């Protein structure tokens, strides 16, 4: 059973909800349904690594989409925000399980038309989740990781060996935080392969990526987009991974919200 807490945010009633993943960990989400009509579309928003459901992208998308009668369910992955667990224990498989259980939770709550949006690490989790669900109505991806083995291969071999020997690694996140991450992340990530199955995704898909992204190369999204039959790729010139320039951030929001509204 979920625990429900009512909260007011900017004059609108929203529900803070807790649901469980497959391991019984409690995950936290914010549900905003502007019409109280569960027949209308709802988007699940999956944030990136070491961020949370309360990131500016997700708050802004919630506002824009709610104004267009699209509901939002933004939630914290395991080890993030208000959800159970330690960040150092996160893996891609864990994130996929979280996404699938968020969708299950909404299905059990009688939502009929569910879409999915994922960002960066959450983008890969969303891609892999979409391969396990054929009942989503759309998939939107913001600067997604498509090839973690490729990213990890860029790391120095001595660094990987030290990671394995110690069992964990410390690194600085894009938000400037020092993060501890267990070697189990590496072991899980090198088995994740989006490219070999991406062509199984048949529902409308959007990928937005900056061509100056130094965290996740835009080439990954180009390849993924070429493999998904019904996929639109939008490359924002000059944009980095976090869309740190306001103009780029607004362009990204506009492209994503327009795609969702048009397909809803």
N, C-alpha and C positions, 0 to 999 in steps of 0.2 A: 504494500500500500504506500502511496506517496504522502508526504507531509506537505501541506499547503500553507503558505504564508502570504497574505495579501499585502501588497506594498503599493504606494502611490509614487509615481515618477512623472514629473512635469505635468501634473494635473490629470494623468491617465491612470486608470487602474490596471495593474499588472499582477501576475501571479508568480511568486517565487516557488518553484516546485522541486522536489527531490525525488529521484528515481534511482534504480539500481542497475549496475552493470552485471555481467555474468558471474563475477566473483562475489557479488553482494556488496560491493563498495557503493556508497551513496554519492550520487552526482547531483550537482545543482544546476538548475536552468531557470531562465526568465521567459515566461510565456506572455505575449501580448496579442490579444485577439480584439481588434477594433470593432468587430461586428457581432461577436459572440455566435457566429455562424460557422459550425465545423465543416460545412460543405464547401466553404471557400478555401482557397489555397493557403498553405502554411509552409514557411521555409525554415529548415533547420540550419543554424549557423554554427560552423565548427571553426574555432580560432586556431592560431598557429602555436608553435612551440614556445613555452615560457611566457605566454600572454594570457588572456582570459576572455570570457564572454562580454566583459565590460569595455573592451577596446573601442576606440572611436569609430572604426569602420562599422562595427556591429550596431552601435547605438544610432549612428546616422542612418544606416540601412533600415533599422527598425522604424525610425521616424518616417522616412520616405515611403516605405512599403505599407506601413499602417495607414498612411494617408490615402493609399490606393487600395485599401481593403484586403491587403495581404497580411496574414498573421505571421508572427515571428516566434521561433523557439531558439534562443541562444543559450548555450550551456557550457559549463566548464568541464574540460576533459579531466580524467583521473590525474591527481597530483597538481592540479591547477586551480586557482581561484578558490571557490567555496566548496569544491568537491573533495572527497576523501583521497588519501594516498599521498606519497612523496613524489615530487617531480623526478627525482633521480631514478625512480622505478618505471618511468613511462617507456613504452615501446610502441611501434607502429601497430602491432597486433592488438595491443591494449586500446589504442585510440580507435581502431576500426570497431572493436567490440563496443566501445562507448557510443560511437555514432549509430551503430545498428540498434542498440538498446534505446537510444533517444527516439529513433524512428518507431521502434516497437511500442514505446511508451505512448507516443502520439496516436498510433493505430489503436491501441487499447483504450485511448481516450476518445475514440470515434472520429478522429480527423481522417478525411477521405483523400485529400489531394495534397501530397507531401513532396516538396522539393528540397534540395540540399545544396548548401554553399560551403566551401571549405577554403581556407587560406593557408598557403605555405605547407608546413607539416600537416595541418588539418586538411589541406588540399589533397595530399596523398591518401590520408585516411578516408577522405570522401570519395576519391576515385576507387579505392579498393572496396569501399562499402557499396558503391554504385554497381560494382560487378556482382554483388551478392543480392541486389534488389532489382527486380525488373518492373516494379510498380511505382517508381518515382516519376514525377511528371517533368522535372527539369534538373539539370546539374550545372552549377556555376562555380568557377574556380578562380581564385585570386592568387597569382604568382605561386602556383602549386609545385611542390616537389613531385616529380614523376619517376625519378631514378636515384634513390638513396645509395645503391651500390656505386653508382657513378660519382656521386658527391663524396662518399667515403674513400673512394679510390684516389681522390686528390690529396688526401691527408698523408703525411709522412709515415713510412712504414715503421720507423722507430717509435713514433707517437702511438700508432696502433698497437705495437708490441707492448709498450709501457701501459697502455690502457688495459690490455688483457692481463698483464702480470699483476697490476694493482687492483684490478676489478672495477675501477672507475676512473673518470677523467674530470678535470675542472676546466671550464672554458667560459668565455664571456659571451652572454647573449646579445642579441641586437639591441636590447634595451639597456645594455651596460651592466647587467647583473652577472655575478659569478655563479655559475651553475655546476652542480655535480651531476654526472650522468653515468650510470652503471654500464658495464661492458655488455650486459644483456641487450641494450639498445642496438649495439653494433651487430651482435649475433642475429638479432631479429631482422634488422634493416637490410642486411646483405641478401636476405631471402625474398625481399619484397620486389615484385616485378610487375609494373603497370603495363609496359609495352607489349608483352606477349598476349595480354587479354583485353586491351583497350577497345578493340574492334567489337567487343560484345556489348558495349554501351550503345543503346539505340535511341534513347530519348534526347531531346534538344540539350545541347551542352555549350557552355560559354567558357572560354579561358581568357583572362586578362593578365598581361605580363608586361613589365617594363624592360626595355632593351638595354638598360644600364644596371640591371640587377646583378650584383656581385655575390649574392648569397645563393640564389638558384638561377643558373644560366637559362636565358630565354629559349635556348635551343631545346631544352627539355619539353617546354610547352609546344614548340613547333612540331616536334616529333609526335607528341601525344595527340595534338589536334589533327595531324595527318592520318592517324589511325582510327579516330572516332568518326563515323560516317556523317553524323548530323552535328558537327562541331563548328562553332564560330570562334576564331582566334583574333583577339584585339591586342595589338602591341602598342604600348604608349611610349613614344619616343622620348628619351631622356629620363624616364622614370626609374627609380631605384626600387629595392625590394619593399621598402616601407612607404613608398609614394610620399617622401618627406617634403617635396615641394607642393604647396597647397594646390596649385593648378593641376598637377598630376593626380593628386588625391581626389579632387572634385571630378576629374575626367573618369577616373576609375569608378567612383560611386555612380556617376551618371550612366556609364556603360552597363554596369551590373544591374542597377535598378530598372533601367529601360528594358533590358532583356527579360527580367523576371516579370515585370508588369505586362509586357507584350505577350508573354507565353502563359499568363494567368487568366 
